[in-house]
Every structure is written in C-alpha cells, then in structure tokens.
Amino acid sequence: MTANTSPPVRTMVTDPVCGMTIAAEQAAATVTHDGRTHYFCAEGCARRFRADLEKGTPPPPRRVVAM
C-alpha cells in the first residue's frame, strides 16, 4: 500500500481590505464579525478592518484587477 502523496487542499480566501487572495491557513490575521471569519494577508489590513468597524464604516469594497 502506498501513502497518499498529493498536496493538501488549501482553502483560498480574499482579504476584504486589499483584495489579495491568500490561503486561509496562512492568513496573517483573522477577525470574526457577525458570525463570519474574515482572513487578512497582513496585520495592517486587519487593523484597518477593525478601525472601520469601530467607526461604523463598512469594510472597503474589494478591489478587482482585470488581467
């Protein structure tokens, strides 16, 4: 019997502040808001998200880059 050598499946998520796609398990920070976990590429994006929540401002829209 051989061992399974396929790479693990990664869950890809989008940072709601900067729009970067990252692997959820490699997120630099997470914030749970209204029962939903948000994943961030950097602590700075998470800080901006938290600051916007404290001000009552919705998170900035996700940027889409056409390729």
C-alpha positions as CSV (number, residue, x, y, z in Angstrom):
1,M,0.0,0.0,0.0
2,T,1.4,3.4,-0.9
3,A,1.0,6.6,1.1
4,N,-1.1,9.5,-0.4
5,T,1.5,12.0,-1.7
6,S,-0.9,14.5,-3.1
7,P,-0.5,18.1,-1.7
8,P,-3.1,19.1,0.9
9,V,-6.1,21.0,-0.4
10,R,-6.0,24.7,0.5
11,T,-8.9,26.9,1.1
12,M,-8.3,30.2,-0.8
13,V,-9.9,33.3,0.6
14,T,-9.9,37.0,-0.3
15,D,-8.7,39.7,2.1
16,P,-11.7,42.1,2.3
17,V,-9.4,45.2,2.7
18,C,-6.9,44.8,-0.1
19,G,-8.5,42.1,-2.3
20,M,-5.4,39.8,-2.1
21,T,-6.1,36.1,-2.5
22,I,-4.5,34.0,0.2
23,A,-4.6,30.5,1.7
24,A,-6.9,30.6,4.8
25,E,-4.4,28.6,6.8
26,Q,-1.6,31.1,6.0
27,A,-3.5,34.2,6.9
28,A,-1.5,36.7,9.0
29,A,-4.7,37.6,11.0
30,T,-8.4,36.8,11.3
31,V,-11.3,38.8,12.6
32,T,-14.7,37.3,13.4
33,H,-17.6,39.8,12.8
34,D,-21.3,39.0,12.7
35,G,-20.5,35.3,12.9
36,R,-18.2,35.3,9.9
37,T,-14.5,34.9,9.9
38,H,-12.5,37.3,7.7
39,Y,-9.0,36.5,6.7
40,F,-6.2,39.0,6.1
41,C,-2.9,39.0,4.3
42,A,-1.3,41.3,6.9
43,E,-2.0,42.6,10.3
44,G,-2.2,46.1,8.8
45,C,-5.3,45.0,6.8
46,A,-6.9,43.5,9.9
47,R,-6.2,46.8,11.9
48,R,-7.9,48.8,9.1
49,F,-10.9,46.4,9.1
50,R,-11.2,46.7,12.9
51,A,-10.9,50.5,12.8
52,D,-13.6,50.7,10.1
53,L,-15.9,48.5,12.3
54,E,-15.3,50.8,15.3
55,K,-16.2,53.9,13.3
56,G,-19.4,52.1,12.0
57,T,-18.0,52.2,8.5
58,P,-18.5,49.1,6.4
59,P,-15.3,47.5,5.1
60,P,-13.9,49.0,1.9
61,P,-15.0,47.3,-1.3
62,R,-12.8,44.5,-2.6
63,R,-10.6,45.7,-5.5
64,V,-10.8,43.7,-8.7
65,V,-7.9,43.8,-11.0
66,A,-8.6,42.9,-14.7
67,M,-6.0,40.8,-16.3
